[in-house]
Amino acid sequence: MSKIGVLLHGNGVYDGTEIHEAVLTLLAIREAGHSYVCLAPNVEQHHVIDHIKGEEMEETRNVLIESARIARGEIDALTVEHANTIDALVMPGGFGTAKNITKWAFSGPEGAIDPLVRDFLLAVVKSKKPIVALCMSPTTLAKALEGSGIKATLSVGSTEEVSPYEIEAISAGVDSVGMSTEMKTVREVSVDDANKIICAPCYMMDADILDVHKNIRQAIEAMNKWL
């Protein structure tokens, strides 16, 4: 049984972790016979969004505390040392990855990444432990690897099918920080064998929960060959 880290960044698609992707990740990990540990940085959210109205709310929330809602309270505050205690990492998507641990949502590829998250992800990649990046999370991985000399192949979806997001522009942004992108639909995963990185588009494409469930299981199955 391998121990899989799951990096969370809040609770809710518009200001934190995409909950469907997070829960389906935990399920897929256990179905594959592994254990998991949920991780999140102890930082403040960029803002809080009303998920009914789509409007910003006048309050503040903490990423670790909000992520604990998904983890049923069983969560660790992220440290770089966690790279040594896990066998692989899964990164669910959601706008929190582009608002709370990077600023991609506001500044694109020029946006900053949280230094702790950057150092942790670099440590995982350099130790050759598998990483599964879902949905928008490949952008965070791209920012972590920027300037490291590591050129990863990543995917945030495909322009060949319907997406609610600007796949071409996001892919160009990933390329601009030194990575290489490829187009993948919600029925496919991108596999970078050299760096042991798997990307699954999930909700970056026009998908329902069944599509996302299958895509995540596909990614976890691909990860298993390295464990």
C-alpha positions, 0 to 999 in steps of 0.5 A: 500500500502506497501513501498518496498526498492530496494537495487541497487549497480551500473548499469550493470550486470558485474560491478553493478546491473543486469538491467533486474532484477532491472526493473522487480522488480520495475514492479512486486512491482507496479503490486502488488499494492505497492510503492518502493524507490530505495536505493544505497550506496554512494561508488565507484565501484570496477571497470568498465567493458565494457559490449561488450568486457567484459574487464576492462575500465580505468575509475571510477564510483560511485555506487549511481550515476550509480544506479540512471540511473536505478531509473530514478534519483529517488534514496536515498543514503543508510542509516541504518535508511532506515530500519525503513522507508520501509516495505520490501526490494528487492535485485536484483542481478548482479556482483555489489553485489559481487564486490561493496558492498561485495568482494565475487567475489574476495575473496569468503565467506572470502571477506569483506562486506560494513559496512553500507550495513551490518548494514542496512541488519541486521536492516531489518532482526532483525525488521522482515521485509521481504527480497527478495534476487535475483540471487547472492544477497543471498551471500550479505545477508549471509555476513551481517548475519555472526556472528549475531547468525541468521541462514537463509535459502538461495538459489543461484540456483540449481545444478540439471539444467544448470547454468553459475555459480558454484552453488555448490561452491557458496552454500558451501560458503554461508554455510561456513558463518553460513547459510543453503542453499537449491537448487531451480530452476528458476521456484522456490523460497526458503522461510525462514518463520522464518526470512521472507527471500525469494530467487529467482535464476533468472539469476544464472540459464540458463534463459531468460528474461521471466523465470526471469520475472516469478521468480521475480513475484513469489518471490514478490507474496510470499512476499505479505503474510507477508505484 
